[in-house]
């Protein structure tokens, strides 16, 4: 069972991201403040839930949270500042976008940069330990999946409707066949290979 809070009595925002390991698309960063007494036995680390379970939880979280925000950091920014910095910057932006200012930030993982004026705690595996982080993981994942499903319509052939941009065999074979799209992260290994130079995606392949 997930803990409701690390610091009872404080307005605490849980933060998490989705899509760090993908070859394309944005990294989605979410911040969620849950109300005191919030209870949802079905809530868990988004990776342990099915897509249907996540989609059912999303509106429940959005309707019952005191505040929530999801920020997308695009591929070109990821290429410019690297994926770790992009993820942290995205979580900062999500916190800034909250309609309620948190008194503490609870972050999944072990790396974060201090947010001005708000203390934080990093928790490895936090999305499986604290409700606010788990809620953020669900929102980040579902919002990013929604983005990638739309992108799959714009750039067919890569299987994004199934792999969501992760480096599956289907995705890698499509890279070899079709080349890069504007959504690919050119600093990531398979995309950076000379076999797939920037701009190699052909409009007629759409």
C-alpha positions as CSV (number, residue, x, y, z in Angstrom):
1,X,0.0,0.0,0.0
2,X,1.3,3.4,-0.9
3,X,2.0,6.0,1.7
4,X,-0.1,9.2,1.6
5,X,2.8,11.6,2.3
6,X,6.4,11.8,3.5
7,X,5.6,15.0,5.5
8,X,2.0,14.9,6.8
9,X,0.7,18.4,7.3
10,X,2.8,20.0,4.5
11,X,1.4,20.8,1.0
12,X,3.5,18.2,-0.9
13,X,3.9,17.8,-4.6
14,X,4.8,14.5,-6.1
15,X,6.9,14.7,-9.3
16,X,7.7,12.1,-12.0
17,X,8.4,11.9,-15.7
18,X,7.7,9.6,-18.6
19,X,9.7,8.9,-21.8
20,X,13.3,9.3,-20.7
21,X,14.4,6.2,-22.6
22,X,12.5,6.9,-25.8
23,X,14.2,7.7,-29.2
24,X,11.6,10.4,-30.1
25,X,9.0,12.7,-28.8
26,X,9.0,14.8,-25.6
27,X,9.8,13.8,-22.1
28,X,6.6,14.4,-20.1
29,X,7.0,15.8,-16.6
30,X,4.2,15.9,-14.0
31,X,3.6,17.4,-10.6
32,X,0.6,16.5,-8.5
33,X,-0.7,17.8,-5.1
34,X,-3.2,15.4,-3.5
35,X,-5.7,16.4,-0.8
36,X,-5.3,15.2,2.8
37,X,-7.0,11.8,3.2
38,X,-6.8,11.0,-0.5
39,X,-7.3,7.3,-1.0
40,X,-7.1,5.2,-4.2
41,X,-6.2,1.6,-3.7
42,X,-5.8,1.1,-7.4
43,X,-3.1,3.7,-7.7
44,X,0.5,2.4,-8.3
45,X,3.6,3.0,-10.2
46,X,2.3,3.6,-13.8
47,X,4.7,0.9,-15.1
48,X,2.9,-1.7,-13.0
49,X,-0.5,-0.7,-14.5
50,X,-2.1,-1.6,-17.8
51,X,-2.9,1.1,-20.3
52,X,-6.6,0.7,-19.5
53,X,-6.0,1.1,-15.7
54,X,-3.9,4.2,-16.3
55,X,-6.6,5.7,-18.5
56,X,-9.2,5.1,-15.8
57,X,-7.1,6.6,-13.1
58,X,-6.2,9.8,-15.1
59,X,-9.6,11.5,-14.8
60,X,-9.9,10.5,-11.2
61,X,-6.5,12.0,-10.3
62,X,-7.2,15.2,-12.3
63,X,-10.6,15.7,-10.8
64,X,-9.6,15.0,-7.2
65,X,-6.1,16.5,-6.9
66,X,-5.7,19.9,-5.3
67,X,-3.5,20.8,-8.2
68,X,-1.8,19.1,-11.1
69,X,0.3,20.0,-14.1
70,X,2.0,18.2,-17.0
71,X,4.8,19.8,-19.0
72,X,6.3,18.4,-22.3
73,X,9.9,19.1,-23.0
74,X,10.5,18.6,-26.7
75,X,13.1,16.6,-28.5
76,X,15.1,19.6,-29.7
77,X,15.5,20.8,-26.1
78,X,16.5,17.3,-25.0
79,X,19.2,17.3,-27.6
80,X,20.4,20.7,-26.6
81,X,20.7,20.2,-22.8
82,X,20.6,16.3,-22.4
83,X,17.8,14.1,-21.1
84,X,18.6,14.3,-17.4
85,X,18.6,18.1,-17.4
86,X,15.5,18.2,-19.6
87,X,13.6,15.9,-17.1
88,X,14.6,18.0,-14.1
89,X,13.8,21.3,-15.9
90,X,10.4,19.8,-17.0
91,X,9.6,18.9,-13.4
92,X,10.5,22.4,-12.2
93,X,8.2,23.8,-14.9
94,X,5.4,21.5,-13.8
95,X,5.8,22.6,-10.2
96,X,5.7,26.3,-11.3
97,X,2.5,25.6,-13.3
98,X,0.6,24.3,-10.2
99,X,-2.2,26.4,-9.1
100,X,-1.2,25.8,-5.5
101,X,2.4,26.4,-4.4
102,X,3.8,23.3,-2.6
103,X,5.8,23.5,0.6
104,X,7.8,20.3,-0.3
105,X,8.6,18.4,-3.4
106,X,8.8,14.6,-3.5
107,X,10.7,13.4,-6.5
108,X,11.0,9.9,-8.0
109,X,14.6,8.8,-8.5
110,X,17.9,10.0,-7.1
111,X,18.7,13.2,-9.1
112,X,17.0,16.6,-8.8
113,X,18.1,20.2,-8.7
114,X,16.9,22.4,-5.9
115,X,13.8,24.4,-6.8
116,X,14.1,28.0,-5.5
117,X,12.4,28.3,-2.1
118,X,11.0,24.8,-2.0
119,X,12.8,21.9,-0.3
120,X,12.8,18.5,-1.9
121,X,13.4,14.8,-1.3
122,X,14.3,12.3,-3.9
123,X,13.1,8.7,-3.4
124,X,14.3,5.8,-5.5
125,X,11.3,3.8,-6.6
126,X,9.1,6.6,-5.2
127,X,6.3,5.9,-7.7
128,X,5.7,2.6,-6.0
129,X,5.9,4.2,-2.4
130,X,4.1,7.5,-2.4
131,X,0.6,8.3,-3.8
132,X,1.6,11.8,-5.1
133,X,4.5,10.4,-7.1
134,X,2.4,7.5,-8.4
135,X,-0.3,10.0,-9.4
136,X,2.4,12.1,-11.2
137,X,3.7,9.0,-13.0
138,X,0.2,8.1,-14.2
139,X,-0.4,11.6,-15.5
140,X,3.0,11.9,-17.2
141,X,2.6,8.5,-18.9
142,X,-1.0,9.0,-20.1
143,X,-0.4,12.5,-21.4
144,X,2.8,11.4,-23.2
145,X,1.0,8.3,-24.7
146,X,-1.7,10.6,-26.0
147,X,0.9,12.8,-27.6
148,X,2.6,9.8,-29.3
149,X,-0.6,8.3,-30.5
150,X,-1.3,11.6,-32.3
151,X,2.3,11.6,-33.6
152,X,1.9,8.1,-35.0
153,X,-0.9,9.4,-37.3
154,X,1.4,12.2,-38.5
155,X,4.4,9.9,-39.0
156,X,3.2,6.4,-39.8
157,X,5.4,3.4,-40.2
158,X,7.4,3.6,-36.9
159,X,4.8,1.8,-34.8
160,X,4.6,4.6,-32.2
161,X,1.0,3.6,-31.5
162,X,2.5,0.4,-30.0
163,X,6.0,1.3,-28.9
164,X,5.4,5.0,-27.9
165,X,8.8,5.9,-29.2
166,X,10.9,3.3,-27.3
167,X,13.7,1.6,-29.2
168,X,11.9,-1.6,-30.1
169,X,12.9,-3.8,-33.0
170,X,10.0,-2.4,-35.0
171,X,11.1,1.2,-34.3
172,X,14.8,0.6,-35.1
173,X,13.9,-1.2,-38.4
174,X,11.7,1.7,-39.4
175,X,14.6,4.1,-38.7
176,X,16.7,2.2,-41.1
177,X,13.9,2.2,-43.7
178,X,12.5,5.7,-43.3
179,X,15.1,7.7,-41.5
180,X,14.6,10.4,-38.9
181,X,11.4,12.4,-38.3
182,X,11.5,15.9,-36.8
183,X,10.4,14.3,-33.5
184,X,13.5,12.1,-33.1
185,X,16.1,12.8,-30.5
186,X,19.2,13.2,-32.6
187,X,21.6,13.0,-29.6
188,X,20.4,9.4,-28.8
189,X,22.6,6.5,-30.1
190,X,20.5,5.0,-32.9
191,X,19.4,8.4,-34.1
192,X,22.9,9.9,-33.9
193,X,24.4,7.1,-36.1
194,X,25.5,8.3,-39.5
195,X,23.1,5.9,-41.1
196,X,20.2,8.2,-40.0
197,X,21.4,11.7,-40.7
198,X,19.3,14.7,-39.7
199,X,16.6,15.4,-42.3
200,X,16.7,11.9,-43.7
201,X,12.9,11.6,-43.3
202,X,11.2,12.0,-46.6
203,X,7.9,13.8,-46.8
204,X,6.6,11.2,-49.3
205,X,7.1,8.5,-46.7
206,X,4.5,10.1,-44.4
